[in-house]
Amino acid sequence: MMIIRLVMLAELVAIAVAFAMPEDVRSCVLAAFILATAALIVAIFPPSASLGLAKLLRPGLVAVLATPALFMALQTVPMPMGTLGNPIWATASTALNEALAETITVDTGATMFSLAQYCAVLAAALVTASITLDRIRAAQVLHLLLSVTTISTAMWFGRETTGAAGSDGSTVAVLGVLLSCAAVIRAADQLRRHSRPGAAAPAPLPTLCAAIITMIVCVIALLIRANLAAVVTAFLGSGLLLSVFAIRRWFLGLWGTAGVLATAVIIFVATLTVIPLRTNTDPTIALSASSQIATERMLQDVRPAGSGAGTSAVLLPIYRDVGVGVTRERPTAAAAIVIDMGWVFLCGVLVVAVLGAVVLIRRSLSRAHDYVYPALGAAASIALIILAFADHGVLGLGASLSAAVLFGLAFGQSTPGAGRDAQSLELKEASDRVAGPFPASYSRFASALVTAWPRVTLMVLGITLAVQALWMVLPEWYLGGRSSSSTVASTATALPNGISKPASIAAAREDFWIRGGSKSSVNPTSSADEQETVSTVPSNTLARALRSSPLRGDIWLMLAAASKKSSLQHGTAAMLKMSYYTAPNDLDLLPLRLSVALATDSVVREPEFRDLIKRDVNLAVSHQPALRPALVSAYRSASPDGKNYLESVISEQDPTYLDQVGARNFRQGSR
């Protein structure tokens, strides 16, 4: 009893952490630790009803659930040259002048982060399934989910009002509507049983009131803050639940069931036509109501095995337009899966989701009682499929953990008599002990074979998740005690161009905490002193970060600036070119990039670089007046060839500003 309550509390805390904290490495690490502990507790001290998990967790299902994790791990494994490896690694190898292994992913850290999140989601689902085989615990988990979704939706509504909302708020609100609808249906069944003479069923009025409150809160939030696709999705999911309720309540025959399901399908298809569809675009962003210009460009360059789980956010700055913030556009969940994992993986996910919904509906119609739980899982599966093509919220940590607990609840209650089978297995073991030593030992061996599979699965998953959490958190502890790393971090923070923290310890792990650094405000006027500041950063520290994330244009720029004073002009040019190619539209990097480029003779003399420099100067002169002071700083530190070329480019754009640049340089040089 105490173990079950501890596990339920652990899941509640993990979901609360995911919603309360910003979605970064720290929240993922904390949730991973909590869920790893819960999985290990259930594996070591399984509840009596959890023995029935062997009836649900078949080897085939384990293989299906493990496939995404294995594929993510495969994306980080070195590939033979010229096969599935991304070409960026060969380019980075040439720029760094060292051999780098080609992998499918373009960012090892982002892929490992996604792998840890998937393992956390999987642990939440399996732990929930093991404790909800008992119908009383299933009702308690349903009530906990109602509370969590109500509070989370209210928090999302408040943050949306202040402009600080996360991307998974509408998804959680849709899940809240489905949960409240399921709770209302369950309460209606209990009221019907309670009204029978001699019935001893508990009065469900408190649960009914709580479900109605949750439904009101979630519906209001969806109508005011969410897009039309989320509202229609909530309606369709609720309609599926009501269809199952109608079949169970009034149409128990074969033809009645077929008629209700056919009507539900017709309503489903008709309702989908209400959602506005994008025409002449990729189907993965057809339901999105926000701008998906950069996402559509990324989808045109999708590789067969993807670019690595979690790397769509890394690729987005390369494809976005100049001056457009990264936070203004997020790929839909379906588009992100295609970019990260490939088209085949998305098709596989959709097939598994649809088949899972069909299985849950069949199991719901075959149950005498508690049919609402598998019906809830089927409705959530269909709803999340639609939402995946509308926004990014399905992949959020909080929304994915909530959905995992919901699906664990649905599958835990999908098979009739799983809990009773576990109890009968225990009784059979006790009777076999009385019968004699040989039958008892044989029975124990057979029972061990039946129950060991799910326990071993939970044990392996818990250990894996704990190791991943330690793998992510150890770099921060290591960074806290290293003066060199502190110097790098403070240097990056001091850079006026908003360069994120570019340093850490291990090649892949360091990039986790690099991404946690916030960007400072742009101050182009002080770019003249940046090269001296950057020169204090150890070059080997910057190179280690690039070995795991070669698309970091800010780190390439810092490495070019740090190596500019050396005699290896070719190395500086190669690194500067990588900065241009991996962050072509990042205006925060423009001042330092111009300073390094104009101060390096080999760069100024190369025709390709001259075009790139001219593009940056045109942006500063004609389109971004706030960056004009950066031209003065770059002119002051430029080489003679760099000054001549800068003067010629500015004279083509704005001859009057060229006089201002010369006058300012004269005044500053005479001080």
LUMGU-950749 format. One record per residue (C-alpha): y, x, z; residue in three letters. Coordinates in steps of 0.1 Angstrom, whole numbers, plus 2048, in hexadecimal, padded with zeros to 3 digits. Each point is the difference from the previous one (the first is absolute). Layout:
residues N
YXZALA...
This chain:
residues 671
800800800MET81981B80AMET7F78157E1ILE8067E37E9ILE8227FA810ARG8098247FDLEU7F78017DBVAL8147E07F9MET81E80F813LEU7FC8207EBALA8027ED7DFGLU81E7EC80DLEU812820809VAL7F88107DFALA80E7E37ECILE81F7FF817ALA8068257FBVAL7FE7FB7DAALA81A7E5801PHE81780E81BALA8038247F4MET80D80C7DFPRO7E48047E6GLU7FC826802ASP7E781A80BVAL8057FA825ARG7F87DB7FESER7E18077EBCYS7F481B818VAL8047EA81ELEU7EF7E27F0ALA7E48187F4ALA7FA80D823PHE7FE7DD80FILE7E97F37E5LEU7EA81F801ALA7FC7FB826THR7F77DB7FBALA7E68097E5ALA7F081A816LEU7FF7E881EILE7EF7E57ECVAL7E781A7F1ALA7F880E822ILE8017E1815PHE7F97E37E8PRO8057DD80CPRO7E07EB802SER80B7EB7E2ALA80981E7EBSER7DB8067FALEU8037E57E6GLY8188167ECLEU7E180F7EFALA7FC7DE7EFLYS8228047F1LEU8058257FBLEU7E58077E6ARG7FD8227EFPRO80E7F17DFGLY81F7F3812LEU805822811VAL7FE8117DEALA81B7E97F2VAL81780681ELEU7FB8257FFALA8078037DATHR826800803PRO7FF81B81CALA7E98167ECLEU8167FC7E1PHE81F80A814MET7EE81E80EALA7F48097DCLEU8248007F5GLN80881E817THR7E28147F4VAL80781C7E7PRO7F67F67DCMET7F58177E3PRO81C80A7EAMET8097E77E5GLY7ED7E380FTHR80E7E5818LEU818818811GLY8257F87FCASN8138187E9PRO81B80581AILE7EA818813TRP7FE8187E2ALA8267FE7FCTHR806807825ALA7E781C7FFSER8148117E4THR8217FB813ALA7F280E820LEU7ED81C7EEASN7E07F8813GLU7E07EE7F9ALA8007DC80CLEU7E27E97FFALA8037E17EAGLU7FB7DF812THR8037DC7F6ILE81B7F9819THR82380E7FCVAL8077FF825ASP7E3809818THR8137F581FGLY8087DD7F2ALA7DC7FB7F6THR7F280B822MET8197E9810PHE7F47E37EBSER7DC809809LEU8087FF825ALA8107DE7FCGLN7E27F27EDTYR7E980D81BCYS8157EF81BALA7FF7DF7ECVAL7DB8037FCLEU7FB807826ALA8157E2809ALA7EB7EA7EAALA7DE80C80CLEU80A800824VAL80D7DC7FDTHR7E07F57EEALA7EB80F81CSER8127EE81DILE8057DF7EDTHR7DB7F97FBLEU8057EC820ASP8127DF7F9ARG815802820ILE80C8227F8ARG8077F57DCALA8177E580DALA812819817GLN8068177E2VAL80D7E37ECLEU8197F881CHIS80A825802LEU8068017DALEU8167E1803LEU81581081ASER8038217EDVAL80A7F07DFTHR81A7E9811THR81181D812ILE7FE8167E2SER80E7E67E9THR81D7F9818ALA806826801MET8008027DATRP8187E37FDPHE818811818GLY7FD8227EEARG8047EF7DFGLU8217F180DTHR80D822809THR7F28117E0GLY7E6815812ALA7E17EC7F8ALA7DF8107F6GLY7ED7F87E1SER7E37EE810ASP8137E4811GLY7F97E67E5SER7DB809800THR7FD7FB826VAL8137DF7FDALA7E77F47E6VAL7E380A817LEU8117EE81CGLY8017E07ECVAL7DB8037F8LEU7F7808824LEU8147E280DSER7F07E97E6CYS7DD80C80BALA8097FB824ALA80C7DD7F9VAL7DF7F87EEILE7EC80E81CARG8147EC819ALA7FB7E07ECALA7DA806800ASP801806826GLN8147E0805LEU7E77EC7EBARG7E380E816ARG8147FB81FHIS8057DB7F8SER7DB7FA7FFARG7F07EF81EPRO7F181A818GLY80F81E7EEALA80B81D815ALA8148137E7ALA82081080DPRO8217EF7F8ALA8108137E3PRO8247F4805LEU80F82280BPRO7F08117E2THR80C7E57E9LEU82480380DCYS7FF8267FCALA7F37FD7DDALA81C7E77F7ILE81A81880EILE7F281D7ECTHR7FF7EB7E0MET8257F5805ILE80C824806VAL7ED80E7E2CYS8097E57E8VAL825802809ILE7FF8267FCALA7EF7FD7DELEU8187E57F3LEU81F81380BILE7F78257FBARG7E18037E9ALA7FE7FC7DBASN7F07E27EELEU7DF8127FBALA7FA804825ALA8087DB806VAL7E87F57E5VAL7E581780DTHR8037F1823ALA7FD7DE7F0PHE7E18097ECLEU7EF81081DGLY8067E2816SER7F47E97E4GLY7DF8137FFLEU7FB7FC825LEU8087DB7FELEU7E77FD7E3SER7E480E816VAL80B7E981CPHE7FE7E27E9ALA7DE80A7F3ILE7F3805824ARG8107E080CARG7FA7E67E5TRP7ED80E7E2PHE7E080F80BLEU7ED7F97E0GLY7FC8177E2LEU8167EC7E8TRP81A7FA81BGLY802825807THR8028087DBALA81C7E67FBGLY81580D81CVAL7FC8247F5LEU8097F77DCALA81F7EE80CTHR80981E814ALA7FC8177E2VAL8167EA7EBILE81B7FF81AILE7FD826805PHE8058077DBVAL81C7E67FDALA81280F81ETHR7FE8237F2LEU8157F57E2THR81D7FA819VAL803825806ILE8188107E7PRO7ED81A7EBLEU80E81F7F0ARG7F98017DBTHR7F981F7EBASN7F981581FTHR7E280F812ASP7EB7E5811PRO801812822THR8257F9803ILE8017DE7EFALA8067EC820LEU81A81880FSER8227F2805ALA811822805SER80981B7E8SER7E18147F4GLN8108177E6ILE7F382180EALA7DE7F0809THR7FC7F57DCGLU8068247F4ARG7E780D819MET7E67E77F3LEU80480D7DDGLN7F482380CASP7E27F4815VAL7E3818800ARG7DB7F4800PRO7FA80B824ALA8247FA80BGLY81981880FSER7F27FF823GLY8017E681BALA8227FB80FGLY8128147E5THR8127E47EFSER81D805819ALA8008257F7VAL8027F97DBLEU81A7E5802LEU81F818803PRO7F58117E0ILE8017DF7ECTYR81E7EF810ARG8227FF7F0ASP81D81680BVAL8117F581FGLY7E67E5809VAL7F3803823GLY7DB802805VAL8007E4819THR80D7E77E7ARG7E07FF7EDGLU7DC7FF80CARG7E37FC7E9PRO7EA7E1806THR7E0806812ALA7EC7FB7E0ALA8168187EDALA7FE81A81CALA7DA7FE800ILE7FF8057DAVAL81881E803ILE7ED80F81DASP7DC7F87F8MET7FE7F57DBGLY7FA7DF7EETRP7DA801806VAL805801826PHE8187E27FFLEU7E77EC7ECCYS7E5809819GLY8167F581DVAL8077DE7EFLEU7DB7FA7F9VAL7F7808824VAL81C7EA80DALA7F67E27EBVAL7DB804807LEU808802825GLY8147E07FEALA7E37EE7EFVAL7E780D81AVAL8167F481CLEU8057DE7F1ILE7DB7FC7FCARG7FA80B824ARG81B7E980CSER7F07E17EFLEU7DE80980ESER80B802825ARG7FE7E2817ALA81C80C817HIS81B81A7FFASP8017FE7DATYR826806801VAL7FD826806TYR7EE8097DFPRO8177E77EEALA81E81280FLEU7F38217F3GLY7FB7F17DDALA8237F2800ALA80F82180CALA7ED8137E5SER80E7EA7E4ILE82380180FALA800826803LEU7F58047DCILE81E7EC7F4ILE818812818LEU7F38227F3ALA8107F77DEPHE8217F5810ALA80A81A81AASP7F681F813HIS7FA7F0822GLY7DA7FE7FDVAL7FE826804LEU81680281EGLY7F080C820LEU8077E2815GLY7F67E77E5ALA7E18137F7SER7F4802824LEU8077DB805SER7EC7F77E1ALA7E481780BALA7FD7EE821VAL8017DF7EELEU7E480A7E8PHE7EC80E81DGLY8037DE812LEU7F67EE7E0ALA7E18147F9PHE7F6802825GLY7FE7DA800GLN7F37FB7DDSER7DB803807THR7F17E4816PRO7EC80B81EGLY80A8257FEALA808801825GLY7E17EB809ARG7EB8187ECASP80D81D815ALA7F87EE820GLN7DD7F67F4SER7FA8257F6LEU80980A824GLU7E87E680ELEU7E480B7E9LYS80582480CGLU7FD7F5824ALA7E07ED7F9SER7F181D7EDASP80681681FARG7EB7E9814VAL7E47FE7E6ALA7F7825801GLY80C8237F8PRO7F58027DCPHE8107DF7F4PRO81F808815ALA8048227F0SER7FA7F27DDTYR8197E4807SER81A81980CARG7FC8157E1PHE8047E27E9ALA81E7F3814SER80F8237FEALA7FD8007DBLEU8107DE7FDVAL81E807817THR8058257F9ALA80F7FC7DETRP8217EE80APRO803815820ARG7FD8207ECVAL8197F37E7THR8197F881BLEU7FA822811MET8068137DFVAL81F7EC7F8LEU80E805823GLY7FA825800ILE80F8037DDTHR81F7EC809LEU805815820ALA7FD8217ECVAL8197F37E6GLN8197F681BALA7FD823810LEU80480F7DDTRP8217EE7FCMET80E805823VAL7F8825806LEU81B80D7E8PRO81B7F0815GLU7F3810820TRP7FE8217EDTYR8237FC7F2LEU80D7FA823GLY7F782380BGLY8098157E2ARG82380E7FDSER7FC8067DBSER7F87DC7F9SER81D7F5815SER8178167ECTHR7F47F17E0VAL8047DD80DALA82380680CSER8098117E0THR7F47E27ECALA8137E9816THR81F8147FCALA7FF7FF7DALEU81B7E87F5PRO7EC7F47E2ASN7E87EC815GLY7E28177FAILE7E37F4816SER7EE817818LYS7ED8177E9PRO7EB813818ALA7E17FE814SER7E0813807ILE7E27F67ECALA8017F97DBALA7F87DB802ALA8087F6824ARG82380F7FFGLU80B7E67E6ASP7FA7E3817PHE81B80B818TRP81780B7E4ILE8027DC7F5ARG8097F6822GLY8228127FEGLY81E7EA7F8SER8198097E6LYS82380880ASER81E7F47EESER80C8107E1VAL81C819804ASN8048127DFPRO81E81480ATHR7EC818815SER7E68097E6SER80E8237FCALA7F180C820ASP7DE7EF7FBGLU7F081E7F0GLN80781681EGLU7F27E5816THR7E17FC7EBVAL7FA8257FFSER7F67FE825THR7E27EA7F8VAL7E08147FCPRO7F47FE7DCSER7DB7FF80AASN8077E1815THR80F7EE7E3LEU7E480C7E9ALA7E67F2818ARG8107DE7FEALA7FF8007DALEU7DA809800ARG7FA7DD80DSER81D7ED7F0SER80C8107DFPRO8167E27F8LEU81980881CARG81F8087EBGLY814808820ASP7E881B80BILE7FF80F7DDTRP826802801LEU800810823MET7E68197F5LEU8158097E1ALA81F804815ALA7ED816819ALA7F28177E5SER8208027EBLYS80C81F812LYS7E08137F7SER7FB8127E0SER7E77E67F3LEU8187EC7EAGLN7E27F27EDHIS7F27F1820GLY8217F0809THR8037F17DEALA7DC7F2801ALA8067F0822MET8217F27F6LEU7F07F07E1LYS7E67F0816MET81C7F1815SER8107F27E1TYR7DF7F17F4TYR7F57F2822THR8217F280BALA8157FA7E1PRO8147E380DASN80580A825ASP826803804LEU7FC80F823ASP7F28207F0LEU81A8037E5LEU81A816812PRO7E781B80CLEU7ED7FE7DFARG8208077ECLEU80981D818SER7DF8117FBVAL7FE7FA7DBALA82480D7F8LEU7FB81E816ALA7E080B7EETHR8078127DEASP7DD7FA7F3SER8047DB806VAL8227FD7EFVAL7F48127E1ARG7E17EA7FAGLU8077E37E8PRO7EA7E7814GLU812807820PHE8227FE7EFARG7F77DC7F6ASP7F57F8824LEU82080F80FILE8157ED7E7LYS7EF7DF80AARG808807825ASP8248097F9VAL8057E17EAASN7F37EB81DLEU818810819ALA81E7FE7E9VAL7FC7DE7EFSER7E97EA815HIS80080D824GLN82480A809PRO7F5806825ALA7EC81F7F3LEU81E8107EFARG80881781EPRO7DD80F7FCALA80B80D7DELEU81B814811VAL7E880F818SER7E78087E4ALA81C8107EBTYR80A81681DARG7DD80E805SER7F68017DBALA7FA81F7EBSER8188097E4PRO7E97F07E6ASP7FC7E2817GLY8267FC804LYS8058027DAASN7E57E67F9TYR80D7E981CLEU8238027F2GLU7F47F77DDSER7EC7E280CVAL81D7F3816ILE8198047E4SER7EB7E97EAGLU8007E581AGLN821803812ASP81881C7F6PRO8197F681CTHR7E580481BTYR7F98237F3LEU82380A80AASP7FA7F2822GLN7E0814804VAL8118207F7GLY81E7F9817ALA7EA7F881DARG7EB81F7FAASN81F8157FFPHE80E7F2821ARG7DE804812GLN7FB8237F2GLY82380C80CSER7F97F6824ARG
